[in-house]
Amino acid sequence: MKFLLKGLRNGLGAIIAFISWLIPTSKVKRTSTQQKKADEQTINIELYQFFGCPFCVKTRRMIRRLNLNIVTRNAQTIGSEFRDEMQRETGKVQVPCLKIIKGDEVQWMFESNDISAYLNKHFG
């Protein structure tokens, strides 16, 4: 039963991700100078996510709409370095999770709405 539910969840997640990929997103347009500045600001931002998670899909769509170059990290696989890092650093495995590095300080941000608000505020 556990494997059936996991398969169903992963299958539905893949369908959601595929539909999201099919639906176009109008991207924010920037000058080359503005885009370069945005790219420099996102060098130290990473999105920890599961591929088929609806909230992760929502967050990835926001990143795509804002035309941001943010690295995604697959935290779905148990024992993966990114999942283990999130567990070790935050005490939990919850996605989506935005890792923001500012100098020696690391901020972990959970919740798709909070992440979207942060990205809109800084890059929208």
DSSP file (Angstrom, degrees, kcal/mol; ACC not computed):
  #  RESIDUE AA STRUCTURE BP1 BP2  ACC     N-H-->O    O-->H-N    N-H-->O    O-->H-N    TCO  KAPPA ALPHA  PHI   PSI    X-CA   Y-CA   Z-CA
    1    1 A M     >        0   0    0      0, 0.0     4,-2.4     0, 0.0     5,-0.2   0.000 360.0 360.0 360.0 -41.6    0.0    0.0    0.0
    2    2 A K  H  >  +     0   0    0      1,-0.2     4,-2.2     2,-0.2     5,-0.2   0.905 360.0  47.5 -60.3 -42.4    2.8    2.4    0.9
    3    3 A F  H  > S+     0   0    0      2,-0.2     4,-2.5     1,-0.2    -1,-0.2   0.857 109.6  53.8 -69.0 -34.6    4.5    1.8   -2.5
    4    4 A L  H  > S+     0   0    0      2,-0.2     4,-2.5     1,-0.2    -2,-0.2   0.933 110.8  45.4 -64.1 -46.4    1.2    2.4   -4.3
    5    5 A L  H  X S+     0   0    0     -4,-2.4     4,-2.8     2,-0.2    -2,-0.2   0.903 113.4  49.9 -64.2 -41.2    0.6    5.7   -2.6
    6    6 A K  H  X S+     0   0    0     -4,-2.2     4,-2.7    -5,-0.2     5,-0.2   0.916 112.1  48.0 -63.9 -42.5    4.2    6.8   -3.3
    7    7 A G  H  X S+     0   0    0     -4,-2.5     4,-2.6     2,-0.2    -2,-0.2   0.904 112.5  48.8 -63.6 -41.8    3.8    5.8   -6.9
    8    8 A L  H  X S+     0   0    0     -4,-2.5     4,-2.8     2,-0.2     5,-0.2   0.930 112.8  47.7 -63.1 -46.1    0.5    7.7   -7.2
    9    9 A R  H  X S+     0   0    0     -4,-2.8     4,-2.3     1,-0.2    -2,-0.2   0.921 114.3  45.8 -61.9 -44.9    2.0   10.8   -5.5
   10   10 A N  H  X S+     0   0    0     -4,-2.7     4,-2.2     2,-0.2    -1,-0.2   0.891 113.3  50.4 -66.7 -38.7    5.1   10.7   -7.8
   11   11 A G  H  X S+     0   0    0     -4,-2.6     4,-2.0    -5,-0.2    -2,-0.2   0.933 112.4  45.6 -64.5 -46.1    2.9   10.1  -10.9
   12   12 A L  H  X S+     0   0    0     -4,-2.8     4,-2.6     1,-0.2    -2,-0.2   0.892 111.6  53.7 -63.5 -39.0    0.6   13.0  -10.1
   13   13 A G  H  X S+     0   0    0     -4,-2.3     4,-2.6    -5,-0.2    -1,-0.2   0.904 107.8  49.8 -61.5 -41.5    3.6   15.2   -9.3
   14   14 A A  H  X S+     0   0    0     -4,-2.2     4,-2.4     2,-0.2    -1,-0.2   0.888 110.5  50.2 -65.0 -38.8    5.1   14.4  -12.7
   15   15 A I  H  X S+     0   0    0     -4,-2.0     4,-2.7     2,-0.2     5,-0.2   0.926 111.2  48.8 -64.3 -44.2    1.8   15.3  -14.4
   16   16 A I  H  X S+     0   0    0     -4,-2.6     4,-2.4     1,-0.2    -2,-0.2   0.925 112.5  47.9 -60.8 -45.4    1.7   18.6  -12.5
   17   17 A A  H  X S+     0   0    0     -4,-2.6     4,-2.0     2,-0.2    -1,-0.2   0.897 112.3  49.8 -63.5 -40.2    5.3   19.4  -13.4
   18   18 A F  H  X S+     0   0    0     -4,-2.4     4,-1.9     2,-0.2    -2,-0.2   0.925 111.1  48.0 -65.0 -45.1    4.6   18.5  -17.1
   19   19 A I  H  X S+     0   0    0     -4,-2.7     4,-1.9     1,-0.2    -2,-0.2   0.907 110.8  52.1 -62.3 -41.1    1.4   20.7  -17.2
   20   20 A S  H  < S+     0   0    0     -4,-2.4    -1,-0.2     1,-0.2    -2,-0.2   0.892 108.4  51.1 -60.7 -39.5    3.4   23.6  -15.6
   21   21 A W  H  < S+     0   0    0     -4,-2.0    -1,-0.2     1,-0.2    -2,-0.2   0.860 109.4  51.1 -65.7 -35.5    6.1   23.2  -18.3
   22   22 A L  H  < S+     0   0    0     -4,-1.9    -1,-0.2    -5,-0.1    -2,-0.2   0.833  94.3  80.0 -71.3 -33.3    3.4   23.3  -21.0
   23   23 A I  S  < S-     0   0    0     -4,-1.9    -1,-0.0    -5,-0.1    -4,-0.0  -0.650  86.4-126.5 -81.3 119.3    1.8   26.5  -19.8
   24   24 A P        -     0   0    0      0, 0.0     2,-0.5     0, 0.0    -2,-0.1  -0.272  16.3-150.1 -67.6 151.2    3.9   29.5  -20.9
   25   25 A T        -     0   0    0     -4,-0.1     2,-0.6    39,-0.1    37,-0.0  -0.984  14.0-131.4-120.6 126.2    5.1   32.0  -18.3
   26   26 A S        -     0   0    0     -2,-0.5     2,-0.2     1,-0.0     3,-0.0  -0.684  31.1-142.1 -79.5 121.3    5.6   35.6  -19.4
   27   27 A K        -     0   0    0     -2,-0.6     2,-0.2     1,-0.1    39,-0.2  -0.505  16.6-103.7 -87.2 150.2    9.0   36.6  -18.1
   28   28 A V        -     0   0    0     37,-2.7     2,-0.5    36,-0.2    -1,-0.1  -0.511  38.6-136.0 -64.6 133.6   10.1   39.9  -16.6
   29   29 A K        +     0   0    0     -2,-0.2     2,-0.3    -3,-0.0    -1,-0.0  -0.840  29.2 172.7-100.2 132.0   12.1   41.8  -19.2
   30   30 A R        -     0   0    0     -2,-0.5     2,-0.1    37,-0.0    37,-0.0  -0.910  35.9-104.2-130.9 157.6   15.3   43.5  -18.2
   31   31 A T     >  -     0   0    0     -2,-0.3     4,-2.8     1,-0.1     5,-0.2  -0.356  44.4-103.3 -69.6 165.3   18.1   45.3  -19.9
   32   32 A S  H  > S+     0   0    0      1,-0.2     4,-2.2     2,-0.2     5,-0.1   0.871 124.7  51.1 -61.0 -35.7   21.3   43.3  -20.2
   33   33 A T  H  > S+     0   0    0      2,-0.2     4,-2.0     1,-0.2    -1,-0.2   0.919 111.4  46.7 -66.7 -43.8   22.8   45.4  -17.4
   34   34 A Q  H  > S+     0   0    0      2,-0.2     4,-2.3     1,-0.2    -2,-0.2   0.891 113.0  49.6 -65.2 -39.8   19.8   44.8  -15.1
   35   35 A Q  H  X S+     0   0    0     -4,-2.8     4,-2.7     2,-0.2    -2,-0.2   0.892 108.8  52.3 -67.6 -38.2   19.8   41.0  -15.9
   36   36 A K  H  X S+     0   0    0     -4,-2.2     4,-2.2    -5,-0.2    -1,-0.2   0.910 110.2  48.9 -62.3 -41.5   23.5   40.8  -15.2
   37   37 A K  H  X S+     0   0    0     -4,-2.0     4,-1.9     2,-0.2    -2,-0.2   0.913 111.6  48.9 -64.4 -43.1   22.9   42.5  -11.8
   38   38 A A  H  X S+     0   0    0     -4,-2.3     4,-1.4     1,-0.2    -2,-0.2   0.911 110.8  51.1 -62.5 -42.3   20.0   40.1  -11.0
   39   39 A D  H  < S+     0   0    0     -4,-2.7     4,-0.5     1,-0.2    -2,-0.2   0.891 109.1  50.7 -62.4 -39.7   22.2   37.1  -12.0
   40   40 A E  H >< S+     0   0    0     -4,-2.2     3,-0.7     1,-0.2     4,-0.3   0.873 110.0  50.6 -65.0 -36.8   25.0   38.4   -9.7
   41   41 A Q  H 3< S+     0   0    0     -4,-1.9     3,-0.4     1,-0.2    -1,-0.2   0.749 110.0  50.0 -73.8 -23.5   22.5   38.7   -6.8
   42   42 A T  T >< S+     0   0    0     -4,-1.4     3,-1.8     1,-0.2    29,-0.4   0.448  80.5  94.7 -95.8   0.3   21.2   35.1   -7.3
   43   43 A I  T <  S+     0   0    0     -3,-0.7    -1,-0.2    -4,-0.5    -2,-0.1   0.866  91.3  43.5 -56.7 -35.9   24.6   33.4   -7.4
   44   44 A N  T 3  S+     0   0    0     -3,-0.4    57,-2.8    -4,-0.3     2,-0.4  -0.012  97.0  92.6-103.3  29.4   24.2   32.7   -3.7
   45   45 A I  E <   +A  100   0A   0     -3,-1.8    26,-1.0    55,-0.2     2,-0.4  -0.986  48.9 178.5-123.2 133.0   20.6   31.6   -3.7
   46   46 A E  E     -Ab  99  71A   0     53,-2.2    53,-3.2    -2,-0.4     2,-0.6  -0.985  21.0-141.2-133.0 143.9   19.5   27.9   -4.1
   47   47 A L  E     -Ab  98  72A   0     24,-2.9    26,-3.6    -2,-0.4     2,-0.5  -0.928  10.5-157.2-106.6 117.1   16.1   26.3   -4.2
   48   48 A Y  E     +Ab  97  73A   0     49,-3.4    49,-2.0    -2,-0.6     2,-0.3  -0.822  36.1 148.2 -90.4 127.2   15.9   23.0   -2.4
   49   49 A Q  E     - b   0  74A   0     24,-2.8    26,-2.4    -2,-0.5    27,-0.5  -0.949  51.2-117.9-155.3 166.4   12.9   21.1   -3.9
   50   50 A F    >   -     0   0    0     -2,-0.3     3,-0.8    24,-0.2     6,-0.1  -0.939  34.2-128.0-109.1 139.1   11.1   17.9   -4.9
   51   51 A F  T 3  S+     0   0    0     -2,-0.4    -1,-0.1     1,-0.2   -41,-0.0   0.903 102.7  32.8 -55.8 -49.4   10.4   17.7   -8.7
   52   52 A G  T 3  S+     0   0    0      4,-0.1    -1,-0.2    -3,-0.1   -36,-0.1   0.390  83.0 123.0 -95.3   3.8    6.7   16.9   -8.5
   53   53 A C    <>  -     0   0    0     -3,-0.8     4,-2.5     1,-0.2     3,-0.3  -0.507  58.3-142.4 -67.0 124.0    5.8   18.9   -5.4
   54   54 A P  H  > S+     0   0    0      0, 0.0     4,-2.2     0, 0.0    -1,-0.2   0.852 101.7  50.8 -58.3 -35.3    3.0   21.4   -6.3
   55   55 A F  H  > S+     0   0    0      2,-0.2     4,-1.9     1,-0.2     5,-0.1   0.844 110.6  49.2 -72.0 -32.1    4.4   24.1   -4.0
   56   56 A C  H  > S+     0   0    0     -3,-0.3     4,-3.0     2,-0.2     5,-0.2   0.882 109.3  52.3 -70.4 -39.1    7.8   23.6   -5.6
   57   57 A V  H  X S+     0   0    0     -4,-2.5     4,-2.4     2,-0.2    -2,-0.2   0.929 109.3  50.4 -60.0 -45.1    6.3   23.8   -9.1
   58   58 A K  H  X S+     0   0    0     -4,-2.2     4,-1.8     1,-0.2    -2,-0.2   0.912 112.5  46.6 -58.0 -44.5    4.6   27.1   -8.0
   59   59 A T  H  X S+     0   0    0     -4,-1.9     4,-2.3     2,-0.2    -2,-0.2   0.908 110.9  50.9 -68.1 -42.2    8.0   28.4   -6.7
   60   60 A R  H  X S+     0   0    0     -4,-3.0     4,-2.5     1,-0.2    -1,-0.2   0.874 108.3  53.4 -63.4 -36.0    9.9   27.3   -9.9
   61   61 A R  H  X S+     0   0    0     -4,-2.4     4,-3.0     2,-0.2    -1,-0.2   0.897 108.1  50.5 -64.2 -39.3    7.2   29.1  -12.0
   62   62 A M  H  X S+     0   0    0     -4,-1.8     4,-2.4     2,-0.2    -2,-0.2   0.920 110.5  49.0 -63.2 -43.3    7.8   32.3  -10.0
   63   63 A I  H  <>S+     0   0    0     -4,-2.3     5,-2.3     2,-0.2     4,-0.3   0.914 113.5  47.0 -61.9 -43.0   11.6   32.0  -10.5
   64   64 A R  H ><5S+     0   0    0     -4,-2.5     3,-1.1     3,-0.2    -2,-0.2   0.915 111.7  50.6 -64.7 -43.5   10.9   31.5  -14.3
   65   65 A R  H 3<5S+     0   0    0     -4,-3.0   -37,-2.7     1,-0.3    -2,-0.2   0.885 111.1  48.1 -62.5 -38.9    8.5   34.4  -14.4
   66   66 A L  T 3<5S-     0   0    0     -4,-2.4    -1,-0.3   -39,-0.2    -2,-0.2   0.479 110.5-126.6 -81.1  -1.3   11.0   36.7  -12.7
   67   67 A N  T < 5 +     0   0    0     -3,-1.1     2,-0.3    -4,-0.3    -3,-0.2   0.932  51.1 163.3  58.3  50.0   13.7   35.5  -15.1
   68   68 A L      < -     0   0    0     -5,-2.3     2,-1.1    -6,-0.1    -1,-0.2  -0.786  43.1-138.4-106.0 145.2   16.1   34.5  -12.3
   69   69 A N        +     0   0    0     -2,-0.3     2,-0.5   -31,-0.1   -24,-0.2  -0.683  43.3 156.7 -99.6  77.3   19.1   32.2  -12.6
   70   70 A I        -     0   0    0     -2,-1.1     2,-0.2   -26,-0.1   -24,-0.2  -0.907  40.5-126.3-110.0 128.9   18.6   30.2   -9.3
   71   71 A V  E     -b   46   0A   0    -26,-1.0   -24,-2.9    -2,-0.5     2,-0.4  -0.501  21.3-143.8 -71.7 135.8   20.1   26.8   -8.9
   72   72 A T  E     -b   47   0A   0    -26,-0.2     2,-0.5    -2,-0.2   -24,-0.2  -0.840   8.5-156.7-102.1 142.7   17.7   24.0   -7.9
   73   73 A R  E     -b   48   0A   0    -26,-3.6   -24,-2.8    -2,-0.4     2,-0.8  -0.974  15.7-131.9-120.3 125.6   18.8   21.2   -5.6
   74   74 A N  E     +b   49   0A   0     -2,-0.5     9,-0.4   -26,-0.2     8,-0.4  -0.669  32.5 166.2 -79.6 111.4   17.0   17.9   -5.6
   75   75 A A        +     0   0    0    -26,-2.4   -25,-0.2    -2,-0.8    -1,-0.2   0.196  50.9  94.6-107.5  14.3   16.3   17.1   -1.9
   76   76 A Q        +     0   0    0    -27,-0.5     2,-0.4     2,-0.1    -1,-0.1   0.874  61.4  84.1 -76.5 -38.1   13.8   14.3   -2.7
   77   77 A T  S >  S-     0   0    0     -3,-0.1     3,-2.2     1,-0.1     6,-0.3  -0.520  83.8-121.8 -75.6 123.2   16.1   11.3   -2.5
   78   78 A I  T 3  S+     0   0    0     -2,-0.4     3,-0.1     1,-0.3    -1,-0.1  -0.430  99.3  21.4 -62.1 130.2   16.7   10.0    1.0
   79   79 A G  T 3  S+     0   0    0      1,-0.3    -1,-0.3    -2,-0.2     2,-0.1   0.391  89.3 139.7  90.4  -2.3   20.4   10.1    1.8
   80   80 A S    <>  -     0   0    0     -3,-2.2     4,-2.7     1,-0.1    -1,-0.3  -0.406  63.7-117.8 -72.5 154.0   21.2   12.7   -0.9
   81   81 A E  H  > S+     0   0    0      1,-0.2     4,-2.1     2,-0.2     5,-0.1   0.853 113.2  49.0 -60.7 -35.5   23.7   15.4    0.1
   82   82 A F  H  > S+     0   0    0     -8,-0.4     4,-2.3     2,-0.2    -1,-0.2   0.895 112.3  46.5 -75.3 -39.2   21.1   18.2   -0.3
   83   83 A R  H  > S+     0   0    0     -9,-0.4     4,-2.5    -6,-0.3    -2,-0.2   0.932 114.6  48.3 -64.2 -45.4   18.4   16.5    1.7
   84   84 A D  H  X S+     0   0    0     -4,-2.7     4,-2.6     1,-0.2    -2,-0.2   0.892 110.9  51.1 -62.4 -39.9   21.0   15.7    4.4
   85   85 A E  H  X S+     0   0    0     -4,-2.1     4,-2.9    -5,-0.2     5,-0.3   0.932 110.8  47.8 -63.0 -45.8   22.3   19.3    4.4
   86   86 A M  H  X>S+     0   0    0     -4,-2.3     4,-2.5     1,-0.2     6,-0.7   0.924 113.7  47.9 -61.8 -44.1   18.8   20.7    4.8
   87   87 A Q  H  X5S+     0   0    0     -4,-2.5     4,-1.7     1,-0.2    -2,-0.2   0.925 115.5  44.8 -61.0 -45.6   18.0   18.3    7.7
   88   88 A R  H  <5S+     0   0    0     -4,-2.6    -2,-0.2    -5,-0.2    -1,-0.2   0.910 120.2  38.8 -66.5 -43.9   21.3   19.0    9.4
   89   89 A E  H  <5S+     0   0    0     -4,-2.9    -2,-0.2    -5,-0.2    -1,-0.2   0.800 131.6  22.9 -82.0 -29.5   21.1   22.8    9.0
   90   90 A T  H  <5S-     0   0    0     -4,-2.5    -3,-0.2    -5,-0.3    -2,-0.2   0.600  95.7-121.9-113.9 -15.5   17.4   23.4    9.6
   91   91 A G  S  <<S+     0   0    0     -4,-1.7     2,-0.3    -5,-0.6    -4,-0.2   0.509  84.2  60.3  85.0   3.8   16.3   20.4   11.6
   92   92 A K  S    S-     0   0    0     -6,-0.7     2,-0.6     2,-0.1    -2,-0.2  -0.985  73.9-125.8-155.3 163.2   13.7   19.3    9.0
   93   93 A V        +     0   0    0     -2,-0.3     2,-0.4    -3,-0.1   -10,-0.1  -0.936  48.7 146.4-113.6 104.9   13.1   18.3    5.5
   94   94 A Q        -     0   0    0     -2,-0.6   -46,-0.1    17,-0.0    -2,-0.1  -0.992  35.4-117.0-142.6 130.5   10.5   20.7    4.0
   95   95 A V  S    S+     0   0    0     -2,-0.4   -46,-0.1    15,-0.1     2,-0.1  -0.898  82.1  40.8-125.5 155.9   10.2   21.9    0.5
   96   96 A P  S    S+     0   0    0      0, 0.0    15,-0.8     0, 0.0     2,-0.4   0.586  74.7 167.3 -70.7 154.9   10.3   24.3   -1.2
   97   97 A C  E     -AC  48 110A   0    -49,-2.0   -49,-3.4    13,-0.2     2,-0.6  -0.980  24.5-151.2-140.9 124.3   13.2   25.8    0.7
   98   98 A L  E     -AC  47 109A   0     11,-3.0    11,-2.8    -2,-0.4     2,-0.6  -0.855   7.2-156.3 -98.7 124.2   15.3   28.8   -0.4
   99   99 A K  E     -AC  46 108A   0    -53,-3.2   -53,-2.2    -2,-0.6     2,-0.5  -0.900  11.9-171.6-100.9 118.7   18.8   28.9    0.8
  100  100 A I  E     -AC  45 107A   0      7,-3.1     7,-3.0    -2,-0.6     2,-0.6  -0.954   4.8-162.3-116.4 119.4   20.2   32.4    0.8
  101  101 A I  E     + C   0 106A   0    -57,-2.8     2,-0.5    -2,-0.5     5,-0.2  -0.900  12.2 174.8-106.5 121.9   23.9   33.0    1.5
  102  102 A K  E >   - C   0 105A   0      3,-3.1     3,-2.2    -2,-0.6     2,-0.3  -0.887  65.0 -61.3-126.2  98.0   25.0   36.5    2.5
  103  103 A G  T 3  S-     0   0    0     -2,-0.5    -1,-0.0     1,-0.3     0, 0.0  -0.498 119.6 -15.7  64.9-123.1   28.7   36.4    3.4
  104  104 A D  T 3  S+     0   0    0     -2,-0.3     2,-0.4    -3,-0.1    -1,-0.3   0.463 121.8  92.6 -89.9  -2.9   29.1   34.1    6.4
  105  105 A E  E <   -C  102   0A   0     -3,-2.2    -3,-3.1     2,-0.0     2,-0.5  -0.773  56.3-164.7 -99.6 135.5   25.4   34.1    7.1
  106  106 A V  E     -C  101   0A   0     -2,-0.4     2,-0.5    -5,-0.2    -5,-0.2  -0.976   1.8-166.8-119.8 128.4   22.9   31.5    5.7
  107  107 A Q  E     -C  100   0A   0     -7,-3.0    -7,-3.1    -2,-0.5     2,-0.5  -0.950   5.3-157.9-113.9 132.5   19.2   32.0    5.8
  108  108 A W  E     -C   99   0A   0     -2,-0.5     2,-0.5    -9,-0.2    -9,-0.2  -0.947  10.5-166.9-109.1 124.4   16.8   29.1    5.1
  109  109 A M  E     -C   98   0A   0    -11,-2.8   -11,-3.0    -2,-0.5     2,-0.2  -0.954   4.5-172.8-119.1 123.8   13.3   30.2    3.9
  110  110 A F  E     +C   97   0A   0     -2,-0.5   -13,-0.2   -13,-0.2     4,-0.1  -0.559  44.0  60.7-104.6 171.8   10.4   27.8    3.8
  111  111 A E  S  > S-     0   0    0    -15,-0.8     4,-2.4    -2,-0.2     5,-0.2   0.724  70.2-121.6  77.8 121.9    6.8   28.2    2.5
  112  112 A S  H  > S+     0   0    0      1,-0.2     4,-2.6     2,-0.2     5,-0.2   0.849 111.5  53.2 -60.7 -37.2    6.2   28.9   -1.2
  113  113 A N  H  > S+     0   0    0      2,-0.2     4,-2.3     1,-0.2    -1,-0.2   0.907 110.5  46.7 -67.1 -40.2    4.2   32.1   -0.4
  114  114 A D  H  > S+     0   0    0      2,-0.2     4,-2.4     1,-0.2    -2,-0.2   0.906 113.6  48.8 -66.4 -41.1    7.1   33.5    1.7
  115  115 A I  H  X S+     0   0    0     -4,-2.4     4,-2.7     2,-0.2     5,-0.2   0.928 111.8  49.1 -64.0 -45.1    9.6   32.6   -1.0
  116  116 A S  H  X S+     0   0    0     -4,-2.6     4,-2.8     1,-0.2     5,-0.2   0.907 111.1  49.8 -60.9 -42.7    7.5   34.2   -3.7
  117  117 A A  H  X S+     0   0    0     -4,-2.3     4,-2.4     2,-0.2    -1,-0.2   0.914 112.0  48.6 -63.0 -42.8    7.1   37.4   -1.6
  118  118 A Y  H  X S+     0   0    0     -4,-2.4     4,-2.2     2,-0.2     5,-0.2   0.940 113.7  45.6 -61.6 -48.7   10.9   37.5   -1.0
  119  119 A L  H  X S+     0   0    0     -4,-2.7     4,-2.7     1,-0.2     5,-0.5   0.905 113.6  49.5 -64.8 -41.4   11.7   37.1   -4.7
  120  120 A N  H  X S+     0   0    0     -4,-2.8     4,-1.9    -5,-0.2    -1,-0.2   0.915 111.0  50.4 -62.1 -42.3    9.1   39.6   -5.8
  121  121 A K  H  < S+     0   0    0     -4,-2.4    -2,-0.2    -5,-0.2    -1,-0.2   0.904 121.4  32.3 -62.7 -42.3   10.4   42.2   -3.3
  122  122 A H  H  < S+     0   0    0     -4,-2.2    -2,-0.2    -5,-0.2    -1,-0.2   0.729 138.8  14.3 -90.2 -23.2   14.0   41.8   -4.4
  123  123 A F  H  <        0   0    0     -4,-2.7    -3,-0.2    -5,-0.2    -2,-0.2   0.453 360.0 360.0-132.8  -3.6   13.6   41.0   -8.1
  124  124 A G     <        0   0    0     -4,-1.9    -3,-0.1    -5,-0.5    -4,-0.1   0.464 360.0 360.0 -82.9 360.0   10.0   41.8   -9.2
